Amino acid sequence: MAGKSGAPWWAHVMLYAGGVTMVVAGGAAAVAQIGVMTANSAVENEDILGDSQADMDVENISGPLNILVLGVDKQGGSTRSDTMIMVHVNEDLTDVSMVSLPRDLYVEIPDCGPDWGNDTCMQKLNHAASISDDWDVTRANVVDTIYNLTGVEFHMGATVDFNGFMDLVDLVGEIELCPWEDITSIHGDKRFFPEGCAYYDKEESLDLIRQRYGWTDWENGLGGDYGRQAMQQQAIKALIKELKADGYHKDVGKLTDLFEGLQGKLTLDLPEGLTAVDLAMNLRDLNPEDITSIRVPATSLETEVGASEVIAEGEQQIAADALWSALQNDTMDQWIAQYPQWVKQTGSAATETAGETAGETATQTAD
């Protein structure tokens, strides 16, 4: 593993890239290196994963990679996380799977807080993030809960708050989101979002991805929090699409602007020797249209308007356990072929099952 002082390999390439003359080349390289350093220093580092962070070769980045993304909400001096997404990148760094963990999924939580004597309990996953106003305590509890549930070892971690999301949308202007049913916001402005695709600005986008109580398509697994997950996955894909269209994935100057704009709103937990720019450049060829959105196999029961209890039992528990193994062993293509009913498109056809196509492709490949 490289030490912190080692510059990334591609920075050396930039430093010695050709130019008309050595003076011009040297000057351009110096500017490029300053840009790299500025971009990297703009991203705050945070010990998200603790001692359970998986090893990786930062000098020769390859998959498979598992990344834990926590969406956080900072209010009244406390930080809570009710969005938890597991991102898997395959060995060739060509395919991405995105698994949103249901906040209402009943799991074993190692520390249920003072009211429970800080003992373990079976509670909704979201409870793991509400045991304390101290983010260091709740973050560790969330990570331990997810590890105990899945057994997945993460190579990297990230947190991003709602203000950071708004800044990203503001950076690209608007993003396209596609509600699969009419929905009226429960928040202050009571916005109405019609079914179908439209472009939304930062306030509208944030409002839409925070909706949970308005989604009613329980039959297709898109009611309540599952609907919110689908909109969040849509938003992530839409943001990546717009950022790539604007060239942020291959322009260090634009990456610097992006990272500087997210100061205080984005943190990363990267292995020693790996920088934010390294990561962005190595994943620059990923196509957002190829990101596979996956629901955790479970039954979501509506307990009140928009609220739910999510429980995995029987065949669903078998499928869920197989999902955790596939994430850890880089066999997601096989899992998708076997369990297409849990694979959802979250693009313009949000309720369309994508697993049938994925399963057919995997079968053809095997043949």
C-alpha positions in Angstrom: 0.0 0.0 0.0 1.4 3.4 -1.0 2.2 6.0 1.6 0.3 9.3 1.8 3.2 11.2 0.3 3.2 9.2 -3.0 1.5 11.1 -5.8 -1.0 9.2 -7.9 0.4 7.5 -11.0 -1.6 9.6 -13.4 -0.4 12.8 -11.8 3.2 11.9 -12.8 1.9 11.3 -16.4 0.4 14.8 -16.4 3.6 16.2 -15.0 5.7 14.9 -17.8 3.2 15.0 -20.6 4.5 16.5 -23.8 4.3 20.1 -24.9 5.8 22.3 -27.6 8.8 23.1 -25.4 10.1 21.9 -22.0 9.2 25.3 -20.5 5.6 25.1 -21.7 5.3 21.5 -20.7 6.8 22.1 -17.3 4.5 25.1 -16.7 1.4 23.2 -17.8 2.3 20.3 -15.6 2.8 22.5 -12.6 -0.6 24.1 -13.1 -2.2 20.6 -13.5 -0.5 19.4 -10.3 -1.7 22.4 -8.4 -5.2 21.6 -9.6 -4.9 18.0 -8.5 -3.7 19.1 -5.0 -6.5 21.7 -4.7 -9.2 19.2 -5.7 -7.9 16.6 -3.2 -7.6 19.0 -0.3 -11.2 20.2 -0.8 -12.6 16.8 0.2 -12.8 16.1 3.9 -11.6 12.7 5.1 -13.7 10.9 7.7 -13.1 7.5 9.5 -16.4 6.1 8.4 -15.6 2.3 8.2 -13.3 2.0 11.2 -11.2 -1.1 11.5 -13.4 -3.1 9.2 -12.3 -1.4 6.0 -11.3 -3.9 3.3 -7.8 -3.8 1.8 -7.3 -2.7 -1.8 -4.3 -2.0 -4.1 -4.3 1.7 -4.5 -1.4 1.6 -7.1 -3.4 -0.6 -9.4 -7.0 0.1 -8.9 -9.4 -2.7 -9.9 -12.6 -4.3 -8.8 -14.5 -5.7 -7.2 -15.1 -2.7 -5.0 -17.8 -2.2 -2.4 -18.7 1.4 -1.3 -21.0 2.4 1.6 -22.8 5.7 1.0 -24.7 7.3 3.9 -27.1 10.1 3.2 -27.1 12.3 6.3 -29.3 15.1 7.6 -27.8 17.7 9.8 -30.3 19.4 12.0 -30.2 21.1 15.4 -26.6 20.2 16.0 -27.1 16.4 15.4 -26.4 14.3 12.4 -28.6 11.4 11.4 -28.5 8.9 8.5 -31.7 7.5 7.0 -30.3 6.7 3.6 -28.0 3.8 3.3 -26.8 2.6 -0.1 -24.4 -0.2 -1.0 -22.6 0.4 -4.2 -20.8 -2.5 -5.9 -18.4 -2.1 -8.8 -17.3 -5.3 -10.6 -13.8 -6.5 -11.2 -13.4 -4.8 -14.6 -14.8 -1.4 -13.3 -17.5 -1.6 -16.0 -20.7 -2.5 -14.1 -22.3 -1.0 -11.0 -25.0 -2.3 -8.8 -26.8 0.0 -6.3 -28.6 -1.6 -3.4 -30.7 0.7 -1.1 -31.2 -0.7 2.4 -34.8 -0.2 3.6 -34.8 2.1 6.6 -37.8 0.1 7.9 -36.1 -3.3 7.6 -36.1 -5.2 10.9 -32.5 -6.1 11.8 -30.4 -6.9 14.8 -28.8 -3.6 16.1 -25.7 -4.0 18.3 -26.4 -0.9 20.3 -30.0 0.3 20.6 -29.2 3.3 22.8 -29.7 4.3 26.4 -33.4 3.5 26.4 -32.5 -0.1 25.7 -29.5 -0.2 28.1 -27.2 0.0 25.1 -28.0 -3.7 24.4 -28.8 -5.4 21.1 -32.3 -5.5 19.9 -34.4 -6.3 16.8 -35.6 -2.9 15.4 -35.9 -1.0 12.2 -32.6 -0.3 10.6 -33.2 3.4 10.9 -33.1 3.1 14.7 -29.3 2.4 14.5 -28.8 6.0 13.4 -30.9 7.5 16.2 -29.3 6.3 19.4 -27.3 9.5 20.0 -26.7 13.0 18.9 -23.0 12.2 18.7 -22.4 11.3 15.0 -19.3 9.3 15.9 -21.4 7.0 18.0 -24.3 6.6 15.6 -22.1 6.3 12.5 -20.2 3.4 14.0 -23.5 1.8 15.1 -24.9 2.1 11.6 -21.8 0.6 10.0 -21.7 -2.3 12.5 -25.4 -3.0 12.0 -24.9 -3.1 8.2 -21.9 -5.4 8.5 -23.7 -7.7 10.9 -26.6 -7.9 8.5 -24.7 -8.4 5.3 -21.1 -9.5 6.0 -20.0 -7.2 3.2 -16.6 -5.6 3.7 -16.4 -2.1 2.2 -13.3 -0.7 0.6 -14.6 2.9 0.8 -17.2 5.0 2.5 -18.9 8.3 1.9 -21.4 10.6 3.5 -23.3 13.4 1.8 -25.9 15.6 3.3 -29.0 17.0 1.7 -27.4 20.4 1.2 -24.6 18.7 -0.8 -27.2 17.0 -3.0 -28.8 20.4 -3.7 -25.4 21.9 -4.6 -24.7 19.1 -7.1 -28.1 19.7 -8.8 -27.4 23.4 -8.8 -24.0 22.7 -10.4 -25.6 21.0 -13.4 -28.8 23.2 -13.4 -31.5 20.6 -13.4 -31.9 16.8 -13.4 -34.5 14.6 -15.0 -36.7 12.6 -12.6 -39.6 10.3 -13.6 -42.3 9.7 -10.9 -44.3 6.6 -11.8 -47.4 8.1 -10.2 -48.8 11.6 -9.3 -47.5 12.7 -5.9 -48.1 15.8 -3.8 -45.3 16.8 -1.4 -46.0 16.6 2.3 -43.5 19.4 2.9 -43.9 23.1 3.3 -44.5 24.1 -0.3 -46.8 21.2 -1.1 -45.5 20.9 -4.6 -47.4 18.6 -7.0 -45.2 16.2 -9.1 -47.1 14.7 -12.0 -46.5 11.2 -13.3 -43.8 11.1 -16.1 -40.4 12.6 -16.8 -39.5 16.2 -16.3 -36.5 18.3 -15.4 -36.4 19.7 -11.8 -34.2 22.2 -10.1 -32.4 21.7 -6.8 -35.3 22.5 -4.5 -37.8 20.5 -6.4 -35.4 17.5 -6.8 -34.6 17.5 -3.1 -38.3 17.7 -2.2 -39.2 14.8 -4.5 -36.4 12.4 -3.3 -37.4 13.0 0.3 -41.0 11.9 -0.2 -42.0 8.7 1.5 -45.6 8.9 2.5 -47.0 9.6 -1.0 -45.9 6.5 -2.8 -48.8 4.0 -3.1 -47.6 1.4 -5.5 -47.2 -1.4 -2.9 -48.1 -4.1 -5.5 -44.9 -3.4 -7.5 -42.7 -2.9 -4.5 -42.6 0.9 -4.9 -44.8 2.0 -1.9 -43.6 4.1 1.0 -39.9 3.9 1.6 -39.3 1.7 -1.4 -40.7 4.5 -3.5 -38.3 6.9 -1.9 -35.4 4.6 -2.5 -36.3 4.4 -6.2 -36.4 8.1 -6.5 -33.1 8.5 -4.8 -31.5 5.9 -7.1 -33.0 7.8 -10.1 -31.5 11.0 -8.8 -28.0 9.5 -8.4 -28.0 8.2 -11.9 -29.4 11.5 -13.3 -26.7 13.5 -11.5 -23.9 11.3 -12.8 -25.3 11.5 -16.3 -25.4 15.3 -16.2 -22.0 15.6 -14.6 -20.5 13.3 -17.2 -22.2 15.3 -20.0 -20.6 18.4 -18.6 -17.1 16.8 -18.6 -16.5 16.7 -14.8 -15.2 13.2 -15.0 -12.2 14.1 -17.1 -11.4 17.7 -16.2 -9.3 18.3 -13.0 -10.3 21.9 -13.0 -14.0 21.0 -13.0 -13.4 18.4 -10.4 -11.8 21.0 -8.2 -14.8 23.3 -8.5 -17.1 20.3 -7.7 -15.1 19.2 -4.6 -14.6 22.8 -3.3 -18.4 23.4 -3.6 -19.0 20.3 -1.5 -16.8 21.3 1.4 -18.5 20.5 4.6 -21.2 18.5 2.8 -19.2 15.5 1.5 -16.8 13.2 3.4 -14.8 10.2 2.1 -13.2 7.3 3.8 -10.5 6.2 1.3 -7.6 3.8 1.7 -4.3 5.4 2.5 -2.7 6.6 -0.7 -5.9 6.9 -2.7 -7.2 10.4 -3.4 -10.6 11.6 -4.5 -9.3 12.6 -7.9 -7.7 9.1 -8.3 -11.0 7.6 -7.6 -12.9 9.9 -10.0 -10.5 9.3 -12.8 -10.4 5.5 -12.4 -14.2 5.3 -12.5 -14.7 7.9 -15.3 -15.7 5.3 -17.9 -18.7 4.0 -16.0 -21.9 4.6 -17.8 -24.8 5.8 -15.5 -27.3 4.2 -17.8 -25.7 0.8 -16.9 -26.2 1.2 -13.2 -28.4 -1.6 -11.9 -30.9 -0.6 -9.2 -31.7 -3.4 -6.8 -34.3 -3.8 -4.0 -33.5 -5.9 -1.0 -35.6 -9.0 -1.1 -38.3 -8.5 1.6 -41.9 -7.9 2.2 -42.9 -4.3 2.8 -46.2 -4.1 4.9 -48.0 -0.8 5.0 -48.6 0.0 8.7 -50.1 3.5 8.1 -50.2 5.9 5.2 -46.7 5.7 3.6 -45.1 4.0 6.6 -44.1 0.3 6.6 -42.5 -2.6 8.2 -40.0 -4.5 6.1 -39.4 -8.1 6.9 -37.4 -10.8 5.1 -38.5 -14.4 5.6 -38.4 -17.7 3.9 -37.4 -17.5 0.2 -36.9 -13.7 0.5 -34.3 -14.3 3.3 -32.6 -16.9 1.1 -32.5 -14.3 -1.8 -31.3 -11.6 0.5 -28.5 -13.8 1.9 -27.5 -14.7 -1.7 -27.4 -10.9 -2.5 -25.0 -10.2 0.4 -22.7 -13.1 -0.9 -22.9 -11.8 -4.5 -21.8 -8.4 -3.4 -18.9 -9.8 -1.5 -17.9 -12.3 -4.1 -18.5 -10.2 -7.3 -21.2 -12.5 -8.6 -23.9 -9.9 -9.1 -24.5 -10.9 -12.7 -25.5 -14.4 -11.5 -27.6 -13.1 -8.7 -29.5 -10.8 -11.1 -30.2 -13.7 -13.5 -31.5 -15.8 -10.6 -33.6 -13.1 -8.9 -34.8 -10.7 -11.6 -37.9 -9.8 -9.6 -35.8 -7.7 -7.3 -34.1 -5.7 -10.1 -35.8 -2.5 -11.0 -35.2 0.1 -13.6 -35.3 3.6 -12.0 -35.0 5.6 -15.2 -37.9 6.7 -17.4 -39.8 3.5 -16.8 -39.4 3.3 -13.0 -41.7 0.3 -12.5 -40.3 -1.8 -15.4 -38.5 -4.9 -14.3 -35.0 -4.9 -15.7 -34.1 -8.3 -14.4 -35.7 -10.2 -17.2 -33.4 -8.6 -19.7 -30.4 -9.0 -17.4 -31.3 -12.7 -16.9 -31.7 -13.3 -20.6 -28.3 -11.7 -21.3 -26.6 -13.8 -18.5 -28.2 -17.0 -19.8 -27.1 -16.2 -23.4 -23.6 -15.6 -22.2 -23.5 -18.8 -20.2 -24.7 -20.7 -23.3 
